[in-house]
Amino acid sequence: MNNIFVYCEITEEGVVADVSLELLSKARKLANDLKVNVEAIVAGSNVKNLGEQIFPYGVDCINYADDSRLFPYQTLPHFSIVTKLITEKKPQIALFGATSVGRDLAPRIASFLRCGLTADCTSLEIGEHEDKKAGVIYKDLLYQIRPAFGGNIIATIINPETRPQMATVREGVMKKEVYKADYKGEINKLNVADYVHADDFCLKIVERHIEQQKINIKGAQIIVCGGYGMASVKDGFKLIYELAELLGGEVGATRAAVDAGLAEHERQVGQTGVTVRPKLYIACGVSGAVQHRAGMAESSKIISINTDINAPINAIADYTITGDAAEVLPKLIAHYKANTK
């Protein structure tokens, strides 16, 4: 069984993207289960010194291609580098971030290699599968776990017959953990000319415009989230904003609340929004559909405020307040103000 590959994205600031570091953390755990190594693939400009960021996450080998033409990202040269490297080293697992880059690159690679790809996974595990009809037991499979059928079920997808087993994972789903601060592995410099065709650089970027994101709840330590239930509360989201401001947190929203125009899409938490891991998550009028829980279930502490005692969100909440948010939130706000003067 060969190694696990992780494609590492480079941000505009020239550092490794958080989603890639999260994948390296998970890859290290999977590799320990399989007793194999973790290898990173890095392609960009001035990337040869990124080992200090990557090795501590348990990476045994960094395969890097350094060329000014490789940044910003273009599909064809990155596709050529990754597919040739995978063909050479034959990893059993290849992981990508479910970003605009990963969603562009991973399907092309899977199609070219004629292997499976599971998008937007929320969990990855190692297991086995018995094909009773064929009388075969497949071991050391990657369980690619994700919501399916509109989030009504959690599906476990396997790829027993082709390699590599490929998956994309959204940012924030996996926990970013340093394996060993002084961990050191091998560095393998790739000769770009051996991996990229001249025709791969057929596109020329004439001009770039980078728009700064005004709302970013991903790193918030406290999130007060409003659901569609807040639509029936007078000034419902005003109360959400007020409590969030008092606590020094950010405002989140469910998809239904966003669709109803109660909050911006950038604040949407869940399968089709942002995945968050705050220290405190206060869910107000949130029913807790599986699509929403997929984006916040890993929060350290969850408080649910809901009139429905049987709301699905209560099943994962650490504390539940059964009551009308129109009454509960003003009391919370008043109490907090009275005790923080």
C-alpha positions, 0 to 999 in steps of 0.5 A: 500500500502506497502513501497518502498525497495532499495537494497544498494550496498557496494563498495570496499571502504566499502561505499554505492555506488552512484547508490544506493544513487541516487535510495534512493533519487528517492525512497523518492520522489516516497514514498512522492507521495504514502504516504509510507516509504522508506526502504533500504536493506544492506548486507555485512561485517561491515555495521552496521554503514552505517546509517550515509550515508543512513538516510539523503536520507530520509530512514525510515528503514534500514534492514541490514545483517552483516556477513564477508561472505556477502562481496564480493558479492555472488549471493546465500546469497544475493538472499536469504536475499532479497527474504525472506525480500520482502516476509515478508514485501511485498513492492510495489516497489523494486529498484536496480542499473543496475550494474553487481550486480543488473543485476545478483540479480534483475532478479533472485528475479523477477523470484522467486517472479513471478513479472515483472522487467524493466531493465535500466530505465531512469525515474520512476514516479507514475501514473495510468492506465485504463484497458477499456476492464476489466473496471478497473482503476489501481492507484499508479502504478510505470511508468517504463520508458526506451528507447526501440526498439533500442532506437527508442521509449521511452516506459512506462512499467507498472506492474498492477497485481503483486508486487513488481514492480521492476526496475533497474536504471543505475548510473547517471540517477537519481539525488543524493539529500540529503533529510534531513541531520539529518533524522533518521529512524529505524534500523532493524538488520537481523539474517543472520542464519534466512535468509541464508541457509548453502548451500548458502555459497557453493562457496569459493573465492580463489583469487580476482584481482581488476583492477583500472579503468583508464578512468572515465568520470562519475564525470567530470564537463566538457565533450567535446564529439565527434560524428561519424561526427568527423571521417571526420574532420582531426585530429578531436579527437585531437581537442576534446582532446585539447579543453577538456584539456584546459577547464580542462574537459574530453573527451566523445564519441558516440557509433558510434565514439567508434565503429569506433575506434575514442575513448575508450569504457570507454568514451562512453556516452549513453544508452549502455555507461556512464550516465553523468551530467556535468555542461558543455557538448560540443557535436561536430559532435553529431547527438543526437540519443535518445540512446545518449541523454539518457546518457547526457540530464540532463547536466546543459549546452549543447553546440552543434556544428553541420553542420546540423541545424536540428540535434536532439541534437540541440533540447535539446542544450542550445546553438547551433553553426551551422558550421563545427567542423574543423573550429569551434574547432580551433577558440574556442581553439585559443580564449580560449588560447588568453583569459586565458594567 
